[in-house]
């Protein structure tokens, strides 16, 4: 097993996850099987209870694991399916070791950070890195490990010590270290001192960088790169620049131009590996398709999409939704113009307190060609979402509601079409007369972590739903599989009344009582899913429901459906992960 470690210095949040994903993609284009692990040094067991405005979205894996959003980047770039164990946290490791201590596994020894915590980290990496992540069913050849935060953080120290030991254990020819630093520009001058100090700190921790990836807003001058190479005692080809691009999916292209694949091949002796010709050909096809997909075509027609949510202050709160819309726009040959609207700004209270925000928000709604309402928790901003859903329904604007977005569409219909003016969700009013959205029977209101309906679930399309645009996007399949993350659902007692008002619940769970999908016949595209299809969207394989939404907004839905029906999709035969 070859290992590529991506760590960071200077500051966090500079794109380690994108660089790690890009390195993995380049390795995969050679025919190698690649997996990934993210290390988060926080004490939480997982990301399930972290607030989206503090940490970004919580990404959900197929097995129900709630994890860091970078695992979403790995799956999107590499077309793989990771597991809950692919995200290591301090809480997970300490919990594991303490459980073993309680069982008496250490035979009376004093349990310490070294060696017990560091050994547990290494054992976890060694075991998880061998889990197959694609349709080959074979163990990966290379594991990309991203260490969150920055080297020098006190909470990272046990992980750094474990990785230093792991490097010695597997041998230097099987371990490659990429350190990502930030090069600030002050008064027009590129400053290298922060990078020099960061590399010095990395070395003092025992991790010798094999490559320095310098992040900057623009391409760094050659003289600056040469200075960094001299000051950090590395060869010039071991210093590369990652600058801001039109899309993050072009980062693999600029790293490839700078010779990252050649450096990785030499450092890990990848030329010694014997690869099946079929895998080499598959990798080459992947690279050609990737380049053709992510390089924007010139003079693309823009498409205006509005995202109505409650966590819009931080773009990463809806990262997977944003990326899935990008994937769909690229497939439709459109330039995505995504405008975020705080749903609170659509409410009358905002009109009274801040009319400027109110009118700006509604102006964005009026100019939109399509509307997406994503998931969320709590009552804040929900009334604004309901008003937005009503606008899209009445004016025939393409609409897609994800999780909470489906629920607000149901509440809107109950109020305005069924005459249930006080209809709401049990989440917002436990004593409501018409609770058209209720708490799941098997849920827990006391234990919050890991108790939602999580992971990949089957949705069965109803007989007689052949008219459905959404079902056509799933190639007419009787069953679709998408990932879930929710505590509330449509109240079955109101389904008959809602269907009489024009809401068609065309997809249900295995029992037939849980409403999974709703769609309107009398609308260009009005779809709600209790699932989160954005989690399974890929660069080369957009999520069917979101692809249909963008296509409807762009006026090319019929063509997209026809292409899917006749298997005219560019990723056929390349990507091993499928939604269908």
Legacy VTK file of the C-alpha trace (Angstrom):
# vtk DataFile Version 3.0
C-alpha trace
ASCII
DATASET POLYDATA
POINTS 580 float
0.000 0.000 0.000
1.335 3.388 -1.035
0.314 6.344 1.127
0.120 10.036 0.216
-0.228 12.344 3.226
-1.563 15.860 2.671
-0.968 18.182 5.625
-1.154 21.949 5.989
0.752 24.864 7.399
0.361 28.638 7.911
-3.469 28.648 8.026
-6.312 26.172 7.602
-9.016 26.309 4.959
-6.660 26.770 2.005
-7.760 23.771 -0.031
-5.990 20.697 1.320
-9.043 18.609 0.468
-9.075 19.763 -3.158
-5.339 19.126 -3.533
-5.692 15.692 -1.912
-8.602 14.864 -4.247
-6.676 16.147 -7.265
-3.632 14.046 -6.421
-5.887 11.016 -6.055
-7.535 11.689 -9.406
-4.174 11.966 -11.202
-3.108 8.655 -9.695
-6.391 7.082 -10.756
-5.880 8.219 -14.366
-2.829 5.956 -14.537
-4.997 2.918 -13.769
-4.391 2.761 -10.015
-7.146 2.086 -7.504
-7.284 4.968 -5.005
-8.965 5.411 -1.636
-8.955 8.280 0.854
-9.029 8.947 4.604
-9.707 12.259 6.363
-8.309 12.904 9.846
-10.198 15.521 11.895
-8.516 16.228 15.243
-11.672 17.450 17.005
-13.171 15.535 19.944
-16.564 14.899 18.340
-17.223 11.274 17.425
-18.456 12.478 14.009
-19.729 15.613 12.276
-23.399 14.850 12.945
-23.860 17.399 15.728
-21.642 20.147 14.270
-23.373 23.343 13.169
-23.202 24.027 9.416
-22.342 27.691 9.942
-19.325 26.717 12.046
-17.955 23.690 10.222
-19.724 23.580 6.870
-22.095 20.851 5.784
-22.235 17.400 7.302
-21.619 14.934 4.474
-23.442 11.585 4.655
-21.882 8.387 3.337
-23.686 5.365 1.910
-23.422 3.443 5.190
-24.923 6.359 7.125
-21.672 7.829 8.399
-21.924 11.559 9.170
-18.564 13.043 8.318
-16.457 15.982 7.193
-17.362 17.628 3.889
-13.950 16.751 2.394
-15.080 13.135 2.077
-17.637 14.477 -0.341
-14.792 15.985 -2.365
-13.007 12.614 -2.437
-16.115 10.806 -3.681
-16.895 13.492 -6.267
-13.367 13.551 -7.722
-12.551 9.869 -7.501
-15.945 8.289 -8.206
-15.574 6.018 -5.173
-17.769 5.037 -2.229
-16.195 5.514 1.187
-17.316 4.253 4.603
-17.865 5.812 8.005
-14.406 4.608 9.025
-12.835 6.737 6.286
-13.229 9.716 8.627
-11.017 9.500 11.708
-11.652 11.863 14.622
-9.982 12.208 17.997
-13.287 11.215 19.576
-13.468 7.972 17.585
-9.913 6.917 18.454
-10.120 7.759 22.156
-13.540 6.137 22.409
-12.157 2.955 20.853
-9.125 2.828 23.145
-11.155 3.579 26.275
-13.666 0.842 25.416
-10.760 -1.595 25.129
-9.395 -0.379 28.461
-12.768 -1.018 30.127
-12.759 -4.561 28.752
-9.305 -5.158 30.206
-7.608 -5.591 26.826
-4.410 -3.903 28.026
-3.840 -6.406 30.849
-3.244 -3.881 33.618
-0.898 -1.600 31.685
-1.087 2.175 31.978
-2.950 3.415 28.910
-1.097 6.315 27.283
-1.164 8.462 24.163
2.072 6.765 23.097
1.885 3.913 22.261
-1.814 3.084 22.677
-3.465 6.046 20.916
-0.797 6.242 18.200
-0.989 2.465 17.619
-4.788 2.673 17.344
-4.450 5.405 14.715
-1.983 3.340 12.678
-4.087 0.198 12.958
-7.139 2.140 11.786
-5.311 3.572 8.769
-3.842 0.210 7.837
-7.210 -1.552 8.018
-9.381 1.088 6.327
-6.919 1.717 3.497
-7.472 -1.876 2.310
-11.280 -1.648 2.039
-12.434 -1.806 -1.619
-14.103 1.439 -2.693
-15.071 0.770 -6.311
-16.827 -1.883 -8.369
-13.633 -3.929 -8.808
-13.970 -5.343 -5.294
-10.170 -5.227 -4.953
-8.078 -3.427 -2.315
-6.800 0.019 -3.376
-3.219 0.582 -4.519
-2.842 4.051 -2.994
-4.408 5.717 0.044
-4.667 9.517 0.237
-4.669 10.749 3.851
-5.603 14.340 4.648
-4.683 15.685 8.069
-7.118 18.437 9.044
-6.047 21.702 10.599
-2.418 22.797 10.535
0.744 21.092 11.724
1.560 22.504 15.163
-2.010 22.442 16.513
-1.952 20.798 19.933
-4.869 18.498 19.072
-2.999 17.185 16.001
0.088 16.021 17.875
-0.968 12.374 18.471
-1.876 12.010 14.780
1.416 13.504 13.619
3.370 11.174 15.895
1.343 8.227 14.583
1.984 9.244 10.969
5.714 9.641 11.620
5.772 6.118 13.040
3.646 4.863 10.143
6.071 6.342 7.608
8.952 4.506 9.285
6.892 1.317 9.400
5.945 1.226 5.690
9.229 2.662 4.393
9.992 5.971 2.692
9.350 4.535 -0.790
5.746 3.816 0.218
5.004 7.152 1.910
4.817 10.559 0.218
4.186 13.783 2.132
2.593 16.862 0.521
2.553 19.988 2.667
0.147 22.734 1.634
1.109 26.291 2.606
-0.233 29.752 1.908
1.802 32.447 0.165
0.277 35.852 0.970
0.713 38.871 -1.273
1.300 42.104 0.640
1.555 45.367 -1.301
2.160 43.364 -4.450
5.009 41.289 -2.967
4.781 37.496 -2.562
5.872 36.639 0.973
7.696 33.333 1.522
8.486 33.606 5.232
5.210 31.963 6.401
5.976 28.969 4.170
9.544 28.739 5.475
8.328 28.694 9.084
5.598 26.162 8.278
8.038 23.753 6.622
10.452 24.153 9.533
7.640 23.209 11.911
6.681 20.203 9.777
10.262 18.955 9.819
10.582 19.475 13.568
7.488 17.276 13.974
9.212 14.498 12.046
7.379 14.809 8.720
9.757 15.545 5.861
7.825 17.138 2.969
8.347 15.501 -0.416
6.393 18.258 -2.123
5.333 21.774 -1.150
2.042 22.963 -2.656
1.830 26.744 -2.412
-1.659 28.224 -2.385
-2.126 31.731 -3.688
-4.833 33.752 -5.385
-2.722 33.926 -8.550
0.125 32.010 -10.179
3.311 32.500 -8.131
6.362 33.914 -9.866
9.166 31.500 -10.698
11.677 33.501 -8.620
9.455 33.072 -5.564
9.204 29.314 -6.106
12.979 29.062 -6.460
13.391 31.008 -3.215
11.008 28.632 -1.416
12.915 25.624 -2.797
16.271 27.015 -1.589
14.962 28.089 1.816
13.160 24.794 2.452
15.971 22.562 1.117
13.955 20.855 -1.608
14.411 20.600 -5.366
12.670 23.137 -7.575
10.333 20.497 -9.055
9.164 19.730 -5.497
7.518 23.161 -5.225
4.226 23.756 -7.030
1.580 26.444 -7.172
-2.166 26.053 -6.817
-3.905 29.274 -7.766
-7.556 30.234 -8.010
-9.230 28.762 -11.095
-12.636 29.253 -12.703
-13.639 25.914 -11.172
-11.919 23.745 -8.568
-12.201 20.796 -10.959
-9.383 22.361 -13.000
-6.878 21.971 -10.124
-5.854 18.464 -11.326
-5.028 20.009 -14.710
-2.684 22.668 -13.329
-0.992 20.163 -11.003
-0.507 17.780 -13.908
1.046 20.569 -15.981
3.561 21.132 -13.178
4.515 17.449 -13.120
2.828 16.213 -9.942
2.218 12.771 -11.408
5.900 12.407 -12.347
6.996 13.428 -8.841
4.550 10.965 -7.257
5.675 8.190 -9.602
9.327 8.658 -8.639
8.632 9.153 -4.928
6.419 6.074 -4.608
8.110 3.951 -7.289
4.774 3.552 -9.012
6.508 2.395 -12.177
7.276 -0.863 -10.337
3.584 -1.716 -10.100
2.110 -4.046 -12.700
-1.266 -2.736 -13.833
-3.843 -4.545 -15.926
-4.089 -3.048 -19.447
-7.834 -2.647 -18.963
-7.253 -0.471 -15.871
-4.667 1.635 -17.711
-7.112 2.183 -20.578
-9.906 3.010 -18.158
-7.676 5.555 -16.427
-6.723 7.185 -19.738
-10.400 7.423 -20.749
-11.227 8.962 -17.380
-8.597 11.664 -17.854
-9.763 12.580 -21.342
-13.381 12.769 -20.171
-12.393 14.824 -17.128
-10.524 17.394 -19.238
-13.355 17.621 -21.719
-15.905 18.101 -18.920
-14.245 20.600 -16.570
-12.751 23.021 -19.086
-15.572 25.531 -19.632
-16.824 25.997 -23.140
-16.654 29.526 -24.453
-19.728 31.802 -24.516
-22.006 29.459 -22.597
-25.544 30.641 -21.994
-26.001 31.501 -18.296
-28.687 29.928 -16.159
-29.957 31.729 -13.048
-30.685 29.461 -10.096
-31.701 30.710 -6.665
-30.860 28.717 -3.522
-33.282 29.543 -0.706
-31.812 28.416 2.604
-31.205 29.325 6.213
-27.407 28.815 6.357
-26.456 31.011 3.394
-23.928 33.035 5.418
-21.375 30.256 4.752
-21.176 28.757 1.256
-19.790 25.474 2.610
-23.044 24.908 4.517
-24.592 23.741 1.237
-21.413 22.567 -0.463
-22.809 19.336 -1.946
-25.881 21.141 -3.296
-23.682 23.746 -4.946
-21.385 21.131 -6.454
-24.263 19.001 -7.708
-25.720 22.043 -9.489
-22.302 22.674 -11.054
-22.158 19.079 -12.285
-25.625 19.370 -13.806
-24.863 22.735 -15.437
-21.711 21.316 -17.038
-23.750 18.433 -18.475
-26.329 20.877 -19.827
-23.604 23.131 -21.322
-24.744 26.118 -19.285
-22.882 28.586 -17.104
-24.305 28.335 -13.590
-25.222 31.617 -11.927
-26.168 30.552 -8.406
-27.605 33.204 -6.094
-28.088 32.448 -2.392
-31.087 33.937 -0.613
-31.512 33.883 3.161
-35.036 32.558 3.601
-35.595 34.876 6.586
-35.259 37.829 4.220
-38.395 36.678 2.367
-40.588 37.056 5.439
-42.783 40.025 6.401
-40.779 40.587 9.572
-37.743 41.434 7.445
-39.811 43.800 5.296
-40.650 45.743 8.448
-37.171 45.632 9.990
-34.992 45.855 6.864
-36.925 46.524 3.638
-33.696 46.633 1.607
-32.903 42.976 2.387
-36.540 42.026 1.767
-36.710 43.600 -1.682
-33.259 42.331 -2.672
-34.243 38.770 -1.718
-37.529 38.896 -3.636
-35.812 40.469 -6.619
-33.492 37.432 -6.774
-36.550 35.145 -6.608
-38.222 37.028 -9.451
-35.157 36.789 -11.710
-34.537 33.075 -11.104
-35.097 30.460 -13.788
-35.121 27.722 -11.156
-35.359 27.401 -7.365
-33.751 24.905 -4.984
-34.689 24.691 -1.297
-32.157 22.502 0.585
-32.253 20.753 3.942
-32.013 22.225 7.403
-33.242 22.042 10.974
-35.331 24.338 13.181
-38.102 26.842 12.512
-35.974 29.874 11.636
-36.580 31.025 8.067
-39.099 28.287 7.271
-41.955 30.703 6.550
-39.751 32.325 3.905
-39.113 28.922 2.331
-42.855 28.222 2.243
-43.493 31.529 0.466
-40.735 30.741 -2.021
-42.234 27.299 -2.743
-45.626 28.905 -3.334
-44.057 31.361 -5.797
-42.415 28.528 -7.762
-45.603 26.441 -7.815
-47.919 29.223 -8.901
-45.584 30.716 -11.528
-44.436 27.376 -12.965
-40.781 27.977 -12.016
-38.763 24.711 -11.870
-38.445 23.738 -8.211
-36.576 21.053 -6.322
-36.925 20.573 -2.578
-34.375 18.474 -0.711
-35.343 17.019 2.683
-36.732 20.127 4.449
-37.320 21.564 0.973
-39.759 18.734 0.254
-41.447 19.228 3.624
-42.043 22.964 3.105
-43.546 22.210 -0.328
-45.999 19.841 1.381
-46.803 22.418 4.085
-47.381 25.077 1.402
-49.788 22.839 -0.497
-51.645 21.892 2.687
-52.151 25.567 3.559
-52.932 27.037 0.166
-54.526 24.136 -1.734
-56.135 22.039 1.010
-57.350 24.954 3.149
-55.407 23.823 6.242
-54.215 27.348 7.030
-52.362 26.369 10.203
-50.639 23.327 8.664
-47.040 22.956 9.811
-44.431 20.483 11.013
-44.282 18.889 14.422
-40.698 20.147 14.484
-41.941 23.753 14.544
-45.105 23.339 16.634
-45.624 20.177 18.676
-49.250 21.132 19.399
-50.343 22.011 15.870
-53.822 20.860 14.808
-52.621 19.888 11.319
-49.144 18.414 11.656
-48.638 17.379 8.027
-44.965 16.683 8.891
-44.305 14.437 11.901
-41.398 13.028 13.883
-40.278 9.578 12.726
-41.680 6.832 14.964
-38.282 5.155 15.395
-36.419 8.408 16.103
-34.947 9.649 19.379
-35.418 13.143 20.813
-32.943 12.564 23.629
-29.917 11.135 21.773
-29.077 13.447 18.871
-25.865 11.942 17.492
-26.367 9.156 14.928
-30.114 8.709 15.523
-31.507 10.171 12.308
-32.552 8.128 9.298
-29.134 7.909 7.689
-27.432 6.419 4.666
-28.545 4.846 1.408
-32.197 3.785 1.292
-34.404 2.355 -1.429
-37.227 4.395 -2.940
-39.898 2.411 -4.801
-41.729 4.243 -7.562
-45.489 3.794 -7.480
-47.354 1.917 -10.186
-48.828 4.395 -12.651
-45.958 6.883 -12.218
-44.621 6.317 -15.727
-45.613 9.913 -16.533
-43.076 11.193 -13.997
-40.212 13.322 -15.282
-38.154 12.312 -12.249
-38.643 8.612 -12.872
-37.594 9.114 -16.489
-34.363 10.672 -15.183
-33.761 7.411 -13.297
-34.113 5.667 -16.671
-37.540 4.349 -15.739
-36.139 2.133 -12.980
-38.697 0.820 -10.463
-36.331 1.505 -7.553
-33.864 4.328 -6.871
-31.246 4.483 -4.116
-30.289 7.779 -2.484
-28.795 8.875 0.830
-30.927 10.180 3.677
-30.475 12.389 6.732
-33.689 13.409 8.478
-35.820 13.080 11.621
-39.174 14.239 10.236
-41.372 12.985 7.411
-44.762 13.459 5.746
-47.717 12.446 7.910
-49.404 9.483 6.104
-52.805 10.606 7.444
-52.774 13.625 5.104
-51.493 11.934 1.943
-54.925 11.306 0.379
-55.974 14.916 0.917
-52.682 16.265 -0.443
-52.833 14.036 -3.518
-56.342 15.306 -4.261
-54.795 18.797 -4.308
-52.276 17.841 -6.980
-49.292 16.514 -5.015
-48.368 13.057 -6.299
-46.369 10.924 -3.872
-44.757 8.760 -6.538
-41.943 7.280 -4.413
-42.216 5.447 -1.094
-39.977 3.393 1.178
-39.965 -0.410 1.553
-43.045 -0.315 3.811
-45.093 1.868 1.483
-46.014 4.271 4.321
-43.052 6.641 4.262
-43.319 9.289 1.532
-39.974 9.646 -0.245
-40.753 11.589 -3.443
-43.428 14.094 -4.423
-44.010 15.542 -7.901
-46.637 17.676 -9.628
-48.017 16.738 -13.038
-49.181 20.250 -13.915
-45.728 21.811 -13.684
-42.557 21.951 -15.843
-40.592 20.462 -12.937
-41.793 20.510 -9.331
-40.081 17.756 -7.344
-39.435 17.112 -3.682
-37.222 14.370 -2.271
-36.933 13.385 1.365
-33.438 12.169 0.463
-30.305 14.191 -0.242
-29.416 13.290 -3.852
-26.685 15.933 -3.812
-24.492 13.546 -1.803
-24.228 11.092 -4.701
-23.669 13.623 -7.467
-20.335 13.291 -9.265
-18.395 15.518 -11.635
-18.853 13.007 -14.446
-22.243 11.697 -13.297
-24.668 14.346 -12.011
-27.454 13.316 -9.639
-30.510 12.491 -11.807
-32.984 14.658 -9.879
-30.725 17.727 -9.838
-29.737 17.195 -13.460
-33.425 17.214 -14.350
-33.986 20.359 -12.305
-31.167 22.268 -14.001
-32.200 20.949 -17.415
-35.799 22.072 -16.839
-34.545 25.498 -15.748
-32.427 25.678 -18.906
-35.206 24.439 -21.180
-33.460 21.234 -22.259
-35.113 18.610 -20.050
-36.589 16.634 -22.942
-33.156 16.260 -24.553
-31.534 15.135 -21.299
-34.251 12.540 -20.717
-33.898 11.308 -24.291
-30.109 11.003 -23.876
-30.539 9.017 -20.674
-33.154 6.794 -22.266
-30.754 5.943 -25.092
-27.669 5.792 -22.825
-26.029 8.784 -24.527
-24.079 9.809 -21.445
-20.387 10.770 -21.597
-19.374 8.764 -18.538
-20.683 5.406 -19.799
-17.990 2.782 -19.296
-15.722 5.037 -17.226
-17.174 5.612 -13.774
-17.822 2.552 -11.651
-20.235 4.197 -9.199
-23.867 4.525 -10.215
-27.111 5.779 -8.682
-29.352 3.550 -10.729
LINES 1 581
580 0 1 2 3 4 5 6 7 8 9 10 11 12 13 14 15 16 17 18 19 20 21 22 23 24 25 26 27 28 29 30 31 32 33 34 35 36 37 38 39 40 41 42 43 44 45 46 47 48 49 50 51 52 53 54 55 56 57 58 59 60 61 62 63 64 65 66 67 68 69 70 71 72 73 74 75 76 77 78 79 80 81 82 83 84 85 86 87 88 89 90 91 92 93 94 95 96 97 98 99 100 101 102 103 104 105 106 107 108 109 110 111 112 113 114 115 116 117 118 119 120 121 122 123 124 125 126 127 128 129 130 131 132 133 134 135 136 137 138 139 140 141 142 143 144 145 146 147 148 149 150 151 152 153 154 155 156 157 158 159 160 161 162 163 164 165 166 167 168 169 170 171 172 173 174 175 176 177 178 179 180 181 182 183 184 185 186 187 188 189 190 191 192 193 194 195 196 197 198 199 200 201 202 203 204 205 206 207 208 209 210 211 212 213 214 215 216 217 218 219 220 221 222 223 224 225 226 227 228 229 230 231 232 233 234 235 236 237 238 239 240 241 242 243 244 245 246 247 248 249 250 251 252 253 254 255 256 257 258 259 260 261 262 263 264 265 266 267 268 269 270 271 272 273 274 275 276 277 278 279 280 281 282 283 284 285 286 287 288 289 290 291 292 293 294 295 296 297 298 299 300 301 302 303 304 305 306 307 308 309 310 311 312 313 314 315 316 317 318 319 320 321 322 323 324 325 326 327 328 329 330 331 332 333 334 335 336 337 338 339 340 341 342 343 344 345 346 347 348 349 350 351 352 353 354 355 356 357 358 359 360 361 362 363 364 365 366 367 368 369 370 371 372 373 374 375 376 377 378 379 380 381 382 383 384 385 386 387 388 389 390 391 392 393 394 395 396 397 398 399 400 401 402 403 404 405 406 407 408 409 410 411 412 413 414 415 416 417 418 419 420 421 422 423 424 425 426 427 428 429 430 431 432 433 434 435 436 437 438 439 440 441 442 443 444 445 446 447 448 449 450 451 452 453 454 455 456 457 458 459 460 461 462 463 464 465 466 467 468 469 470 471 472 473 474 475 476 477 478 479 480 481 482 483 484 485 486 487 488 489 490 491 492 493 494 495 496 497 498 499 500 501 502 503 504 505 506 507 508 509 510 511 512 513 514 515 516 517 518 519 520 521 522 523 524 525 526 527 528 529 530 531 532 533 534 535 536 537 538 539 540 541 542 543 544 545 546 547 548 549 550 551 552 553 554 555 556 557 558 559 560 561 562 563 564 565 566 567 568 569 570 571 572 573 574 575 576 577 578 579
